[in-house]
C-alpha cells in the first residue's frame, strides 16, 4: 500500500472513530477499523486521544441522557434531511 492509500484509509478511520467508540457501526466496519488500529500507530494514538476525550466527557456529565422525547424528535428531524450532490459531466 502506498502512502496516499494509507493516508486515505487513515482519514476514513479517524472520521469514524466516534462511531467505533459508540458501537454505532456494523460489525464488519468495527472489524475493519480494529484491524487498521492494530496496524497503524498514528491512528491508534488518535483513537486513544478520542477515547480519553469521550471518557472525560462521560465523567464530567455523569449519567445524563437526553429525554426519550428529545431523542425521538431529533431522529425524526435527521431522517428528513436529504443530501443533495451536484454532479457534472466532463466531456472528453
DSSP file (Angstrom, degrees, kcal/mol; ACC not computed):
  #  RESIDUE AA STRUCTURE BP1 BP2  ACC     N-H-->O    O-->H-N    N-H-->O    O-->H-N    TCO  KAPPA ALPHA  PHI   PSI    X-CA   Y-CA   Z-CA
    1    1 A X              0   0    0      0, 0.0     2,-0.1     0, 0.0     0, 0.0   0.000 360.0 360.0 360.0 130.7    0.0    0.0    0.0
    2    2 A X     >  -     0   0    0      1,-0.1     4,-2.2     4,-0.0     5,-0.2  -0.315 360.0 -99.6 -84.0 173.1    1.5    3.4   -0.9
    3    3 A X  H  > S+     0   0    0      1,-0.2     4,-2.5     2,-0.2     5,-0.2   0.865 120.3  53.8 -61.6 -39.2    1.5    6.4    1.3
    4    4 A X  H  > S+     0   0    0      1,-0.2     4,-2.1     2,-0.2    -1,-0.2   0.919 110.3  46.5 -63.5 -43.2   -1.5    8.1   -0.4
    5    5 A X  H  > S+     0   0    0      1,-0.2     4,-2.5     2,-0.2    -1,-0.2   0.905 112.5  50.9 -64.9 -40.3   -3.7    5.0    0.1
    6    6 A X  H  X S+     0   0    0     -4,-2.2     4,-2.6     1,-0.2    -2,-0.2   0.906 109.7  49.7 -63.4 -42.6   -2.6    4.7    3.7
    7    7 A X  H  X S+     0   0    0     -4,-2.5     4,-2.7     2,-0.2    -1,-0.2   0.894 110.5  50.5 -64.1 -39.8   -3.5    8.4    4.4
    8    8 A X  H  X S+     0   0    0     -4,-2.1     4,-2.1     2,-0.2    -2,-0.2   0.948 111.5  47.2 -63.0 -47.8   -6.9    7.9    2.8
    9    9 A X  H  X S+     0   0    0     -4,-2.5     4,-2.6     1,-0.2    -2,-0.2   0.918 112.4  51.0 -58.8 -42.7   -7.6    4.8    4.9
   10   10 A X  H  X S+     0   0    0     -4,-2.6     4,-2.9     1,-0.2     5,-0.3   0.911 107.9  51.3 -62.2 -43.1   -6.4    6.7    8.0
   11   11 A X  H  X S+     0   0    0     -4,-2.7     4,-2.0     1,-0.2    -1,-0.2   0.881 111.6  48.0 -64.3 -36.0   -8.6    9.7    7.3
   12   12 A X  H  X S+     0   0    0     -4,-2.1     4,-1.2     2,-0.2    -2,-0.2   0.932 112.7  48.2 -67.8 -45.5  -11.6    7.4    7.0
   13   13 A X  H >< S+     0   0    0     -4,-2.6     3,-0.7     1,-0.2     4,-0.3   0.940 113.4  46.7 -60.8 -47.8  -10.7    5.5   10.2
   14   14 A X  H >< S+     0   0    0     -4,-2.9     3,-1.1     1,-0.3     4,-0.3   0.878 109.2  54.7 -64.4 -36.8  -10.3    8.8   12.1
   15   15 A X  H 3< S+     0   0    0     -4,-2.0    -1,-0.3    -5,-0.3    -2,-0.2   0.758 115.1  40.6 -68.2 -21.4  -13.5   10.2   10.8
   16   16 A X  T <X S+     0   0    0     -4,-1.2     4,-2.2    -3,-0.7    -1,-0.2   0.289  82.2 105.4-106.8   9.3  -15.4    7.1   12.0
   17   17 A X  H <> S+     0   0    0     -3,-1.1     4,-2.8    -4,-0.3     5,-0.2   0.853  79.8  51.3 -63.7 -34.6  -13.6    6.7   15.4
   18   18 A X  H  > S+     0   0    0     -4,-0.3     4,-2.5     2,-0.2    -1,-0.2   0.879 108.4  51.7 -70.1 -35.4  -16.6    8.0   17.4
   19   19 A X  H  4>S+     0   0    0      2,-0.2     5,-3.1     1,-0.2     6,-0.5   0.913 112.5  47.4 -62.0 -40.6  -18.9    5.6   15.6
   20   20 A X  H ><5S+     0   0    0     -4,-2.2     3,-1.2     3,-0.2    -2,-0.2   0.935 112.9  47.3 -64.1 -47.9  -16.4    2.9   16.6
   21   21 A X  H 3<5S+     0   0    0     -4,-2.8    -2,-0.2     1,-0.2    -1,-0.2   0.866 114.8  46.2 -62.5 -37.2  -16.2    4.1   20.2
   22   22 A X  T 3<5S-     0   0    0     -4,-2.5    -1,-0.2    -5,-0.2    -2,-0.2   0.362 109.7-121.1 -89.1   5.0  -20.0    4.3   20.5
   23   23 A X  T < 5S+     0   0    0     -3,-1.2    -3,-0.2    -4,-0.2    -4,-0.1   0.874  72.5 132.7  57.5  39.2  -20.6    0.9   18.9
   24   24 A X      < +     0   0    0     -5,-3.1     2,-0.3    -6,-0.2    -4,-0.2   0.159  45.9  78.3-108.7  17.2  -22.7    2.6   16.2
   25   25 A X  S    S-     0   0    0     -6,-0.5     5,-0.0    -5,-0.1    -9,-0.0  -0.827  89.7 -86.2-120.3 165.5  -21.1    0.9   13.2
   26   26 A X     >  -     0   0    0     -2,-0.3     4,-2.6     1,-0.1     5,-0.2  -0.159  37.8-111.1 -64.5 160.9  -21.7   -2.5   11.7
   27   27 A X  H  > S+     0   0    0      1,-0.2     4,-2.4     2,-0.2     5,-0.2   0.889 119.8  52.5 -60.3 -39.8  -19.7   -5.5   12.9
   28   28 A X  H  > S+     0   0    0      2,-0.2     4,-2.2     1,-0.2    -1,-0.2   0.920 110.7  46.9 -62.1 -43.1  -17.8   -5.6    9.6
   29   29 A X  H  > S+     0   0    0      2,-0.2     4,-2.7     1,-0.2     5,-0.2   0.895 110.5  52.9 -66.5 -40.0  -16.9   -2.0    9.9
   30   30 A X  H  X S+     0   0    0     -4,-2.6     4,-2.9     1,-0.2    -2,-0.2   0.917 109.9  48.4 -59.8 -43.7  -15.8   -2.4   13.5
   31   31 A X  H  X S+     0   0    0     -4,-2.4     4,-2.6     2,-0.2    -2,-0.2   0.909 111.3  49.8 -64.3 -41.7  -13.5   -5.3   12.5
   32   32 A X  H  X S+     0   0    0     -4,-2.2     4,-2.1     2,-0.2    -2,-0.2   0.931 114.3  44.3 -62.1 -46.1  -12.0   -3.3    9.6
   33   33 A X  H  X S+     0   0    0     -4,-2.7     4,-2.8     2,-0.2    -2,-0.2   0.911 112.4  52.7 -65.2 -42.5  -11.3   -0.3   11.9
   34   34 A X  H  X S+     0   0    0     -4,-2.9     4,-2.0    -5,-0.2    -2,-0.2   0.924 109.7  48.2 -60.0 -45.5  -10.0   -2.6   14.7
   35   35 A X  H  X S+     0   0    0     -4,-2.6     4,-1.4     1,-0.2    -1,-0.2   0.908 111.8  50.2 -61.6 -41.5   -7.5   -4.2   12.2
   36   36 A X  H  X S+     0   0    0     -4,-2.1     4,-1.8     1,-0.2     3,-0.4   0.924 109.5  50.4 -63.6 -43.7   -6.4   -0.8   11.0
   37   37 A X  H  < S+     0   0    0     -4,-2.8     7,-0.2     1,-0.2    -1,-0.2   0.859 107.3  54.9 -63.0 -34.7   -5.8    0.4   14.5
   38   38 A X  H  < S+     0   0    0     -4,-2.0    -1,-0.2    -5,-0.2    -2,-0.2   0.832 117.2  36.1 -64.3 -32.2   -3.8   -2.7   15.2
   39   39 A X  H  < S+     0   0    0     -4,-1.4     2,-0.6    -3,-0.4    -2,-0.2   0.612 109.3  65.0 -97.9 -14.5   -1.5   -1.9   12.2
   40   40 A X     X  -     0   0    0     -4,-1.8     4,-2.3     1,-0.2     5,-0.2  -0.901  52.7-172.5-121.2 106.5   -1.3    1.9   12.3
   41   41 A X  H  > S+     0   0    0     -2,-0.6     4,-2.2     1,-0.2     5,-0.2   0.842  87.6  56.2 -66.8 -32.7    0.3    3.6   15.3
   42   42 A X  H  > S+     0   0    0      2,-0.2     4,-2.1     1,-0.2    -1,-0.2   0.938 111.9  41.5 -63.9 -46.1   -0.7    7.1   14.2
   43   43 A X  H  > S+     0   0    0      2,-0.2     4,-3.2     1,-0.2    -2,-0.2   0.876 112.5  55.0 -69.3 -36.8   -4.4    6.1   14.1
   44   44 A X  H  X S+     0   0    0     -4,-2.3     4,-2.3    -7,-0.2    -1,-0.2   0.905 108.6  48.7 -62.6 -40.5   -4.1    4.2   17.3
   45   45 A X  H  X S+     0   0    0     -4,-2.2     4,-1.9     2,-0.2    -2,-0.2   0.927 113.2  46.7 -63.6 -45.2   -2.6    7.3   19.0
   46   46 A X  H  X S+     0   0    0     -4,-2.1     4,-2.6     1,-0.2    -2,-0.2   0.905 110.9  52.5 -63.7 -41.8   -5.5    9.4   17.6
   47   47 A X  H  X S+     0   0    0     -4,-3.2     4,-2.8     1,-0.2    -1,-0.2   0.910 107.6  52.7 -58.7 -42.8   -8.0    6.8   18.7
   48   48 A X  H  X S+     0   0    0     -4,-2.3     4,-2.2     2,-0.2    -1,-0.2   0.896 109.2  48.7 -60.8 -41.5   -6.5    6.9   22.2
   49   49 A X  H  X S+     0   0    0     -4,-1.9     4,-2.3     2,-0.2    -2,-0.2   0.937 113.3  46.5 -63.4 -47.1   -6.9   10.7   22.4
   50   50 A X  H  X S+     0   0    0     -4,-2.6     4,-2.5     1,-0.2    -2,-0.2   0.890 111.1  53.0 -63.2 -39.3  -10.6   10.4   21.2
   51   51 A X  H  X S+     0   0    0     -4,-2.8     4,-2.2     1,-0.2    -1,-0.2   0.911 109.9  47.8 -62.3 -43.0  -11.2    7.6   23.7
   52   52 A X  H  X S+     0   0    0     -4,-2.2     4,-2.6     2,-0.2    -2,-0.2   0.892 110.6  51.3 -65.7 -40.7   -9.8    9.8   26.5
   53   53 A X  H  X S+     0   0    0     -4,-2.3     4,-2.6     2,-0.2     5,-0.2   0.931 111.0  48.5 -61.7 -45.2  -11.9   12.8   25.5
   54   54 A X  H  X S+     0   0    0     -4,-2.5     4,-2.3     1,-0.2    -2,-0.2   0.910 112.3  48.6 -61.7 -42.4  -15.0   10.6   25.4
   55   55 A X  H  X S+     0   0    0     -4,-2.2     4,-2.3     2,-0.2    -1,-0.2   0.899 110.9  50.9 -65.0 -40.4  -14.2    9.3   28.9
   56   56 A X  H  X S+     0   0    0     -4,-2.6     4,-2.5     2,-0.2     5,-0.2   0.924 110.6  48.3 -63.0 -45.5  -13.6   12.8   30.2
   57   57 A X  H  X S+     0   0    0     -4,-2.6     4,-2.5     1,-0.2     5,-0.2   0.913 111.1  51.4 -61.0 -42.3  -16.9   14.0   28.9
   58   58 A X  H  X S+     0   0    0     -4,-2.3     4,-1.2     1,-0.2    -2,-0.2   0.903 111.2  47.6 -62.9 -40.6  -18.6   11.0   30.4
   59   59 A X  H  < S+     0   0    0     -4,-2.3    -1,-0.2     1,-0.2    -2,-0.2   0.907 115.3  45.1 -66.2 -41.0  -17.0   11.6   33.8
   60   60 A X  H  < S+     0   0    0     -4,-2.5    -2,-0.2     1,-0.2    -1,-0.2   0.846 119.8  39.5 -72.5 -34.3  -18.0   15.3   33.7
   61   61 A X  H >< S-     0   0    0     -4,-2.5     3,-1.3     1,-0.3    -1,-0.2   0.547  93.1-159.9 -95.0  -7.7  -21.5   14.8   32.5
   62   62 A X  T 3<  -     0   0    0     -4,-1.2    -1,-0.3     1,-0.2    -2,-0.1  -0.340  59.2 -29.9  65.5-143.7  -22.2   11.7   34.6
   63   63 A X  T 3  S+     0   0    0     -4,-0.1    -1,-0.2     2,-0.1     2,-0.1   0.063  90.3 144.6 -97.8  24.0  -25.1    9.5   33.6
   64   64 A X    <   +     0   0    0     -3,-1.3     2,-0.3    -6,-0.2    -3,-0.1  -0.410  22.3 177.2 -67.1 135.6  -27.1   12.3   32.0
   65   65 A X        -     0   0    0     -2,-0.1     2,-0.1     0, 0.0     3,-0.1  -0.962  35.1 -99.6-134.1 154.7  -29.0   11.3   28.9
   66   66 A X        -     0   0    0     -2,-0.3     5,-0.0     1,-0.1     0, 0.0  -0.449  50.8 -95.2 -69.6 145.0  -31.4   13.2   26.7
   67   67 A X     >  -     0   0    0      1,-0.1     4,-2.2    -2,-0.1     3,-0.3  -0.280  32.6-116.0 -59.2 148.2  -35.0   12.6   27.4
   68   68 A X  H  > S+     0   0    0      1,-0.2     4,-2.5     2,-0.2     5,-0.2   0.872 114.9  56.1 -54.8 -41.4  -36.6   10.0   25.1
   69   69 A X  H  > S+     0   0    0      1,-0.2     4,-2.3     2,-0.2    -1,-0.2   0.911 108.0  47.8 -59.5 -44.0  -38.9   12.5   23.5
   70   70 A X  H  > S+     0   0    0     -3,-0.3     4,-2.6     2,-0.2    -1,-0.2   0.918 111.1  50.5 -63.6 -44.4  -36.0   14.8   22.5
   71   71 A X  H  X S+     0   0    0     -4,-2.2     4,-2.5     1,-0.2    -2,-0.2   0.904 111.1  48.9 -61.0 -41.5  -34.1   11.8   21.1
   72   72 A X  H  X S+     0   0    0     -4,-2.5     4,-2.4     2,-0.2    -1,-0.2   0.904 111.1  49.6 -65.7 -41.1  -37.2   10.8   19.0
   73   73 A X  H  X S+     0   0    0     -4,-2.3     4,-2.6     2,-0.2    -2,-0.2   0.917 112.0  48.6 -63.5 -42.3  -37.7   14.3   17.7
   74   74 A X  H  X S+     0   0    0     -4,-2.6     4,-2.9     2,-0.2     5,-0.2   0.923 111.1  49.3 -63.7 -44.4  -34.0   14.5   16.7
   75   75 A X  H  X S+     0   0    0     -4,-2.5     4,-2.1     1,-0.2    -1,-0.2   0.919 112.0  49.7 -59.9 -42.6  -34.1   11.2   14.9
   76   76 A X  H  X S+     0   0    0     -4,-2.4     4,-0.7     2,-0.2    -2,-0.2   0.933 113.1  45.2 -62.0 -47.2  -37.3   12.3   13.1
   77   77 A X  H >X S+     0   0    0     -4,-2.6     3,-0.9     1,-0.2     4,-0.7   0.911 112.5  51.3 -64.3 -42.7  -35.7   15.6   12.0
   78   78 A X  H >< S+     0   0    0     -4,-2.9     3,-0.8     1,-0.3    -1,-0.2   0.855 105.0  56.3 -64.3 -34.5  -32.5   14.0   11.0
   79   79 A X  H 3< S+     0   0    0     -4,-2.1    -1,-0.3     1,-0.2    -2,-0.2   0.710 100.8  60.4 -70.7 -17.6  -34.3   11.4    8.9
   80   80 A X  H << S+     0   0    0     -3,-0.9    -1,-0.2    -4,-0.7    -2,-0.2   0.702  82.1 102.3 -80.3 -20.8  -36.0   14.3    7.0
   81   81 A X    <<  -     0   0    0     -3,-0.8     2,-0.5    -4,-0.7    -3,-0.0  -0.415  54.9-162.7 -70.7 137.1  -32.7   15.7    5.7
   82   82 A X        -     0   0    0     -2,-0.1     2,-0.6     2,-0.0    -2,-0.1  -0.977  12.5-138.9-119.6 130.2  -31.8   15.0    2.2
   83   83 A X        -     0   0    0     -2,-0.5     2,-0.5     2,-0.0    -2,-0.0  -0.786  16.7-155.8 -90.8 124.8  -28.2   15.4    1.0
   84   84 A X        -     0   0    0     -2,-0.6     2,-0.5     2,-0.0    -2,-0.0  -0.867   6.8-165.8-103.3 133.0  -28.0   16.9   -2.4
   85   85 A X        -     0   0    0     -2,-0.5     2,-0.5     2,-0.0    -2,-0.0  -0.968  12.9-141.4-120.4 129.5  -25.0   16.3   -4.6
   86   86 A X        -     0   0    0     -2,-0.5     2,-0.4     2,-0.0    -2,-0.0  -0.778  21.2-168.6 -89.5 127.2  -24.1   18.3   -7.6
   87   87 A X        -     0   0    0     -2,-0.5     2,-0.4     2,-0.0    -2,-0.0  -0.898   5.1-165.8-115.9 148.0  -22.7   16.2  -10.4
   88   88 A X        -     0   0    0     -2,-0.4     2,-0.5     2,-0.0    -2,-0.0  -0.995  15.3-136.1-132.0 136.9  -21.1   17.5  -13.6
   89   89 A X        -     0   0    0     -2,-0.4     2,-0.6     2,-0.0    -2,-0.0  -0.771  15.5-150.0 -91.9 135.6  -20.3   15.6  -16.7
   90   90 A X        -     0   0    0     -2,-0.5     2,-0.4     2,-0.0    -2,-0.0  -0.911   9.0-143.8-106.2 126.5  -17.0   16.1  -18.2
   91   91 A X              0   0    0     -2,-0.6    -2,-0.0     1,-0.1     0, 0.0  -0.695 360.0 360.0 -89.5 139.3  -16.7   15.8  -21.9
   92   92 A X              0   0    0     -2,-0.4    -1,-0.1     0, 0.0    -2,-0.0   0.506 360.0 360.0 -68.5 360.0  -13.5   14.3  -23.3
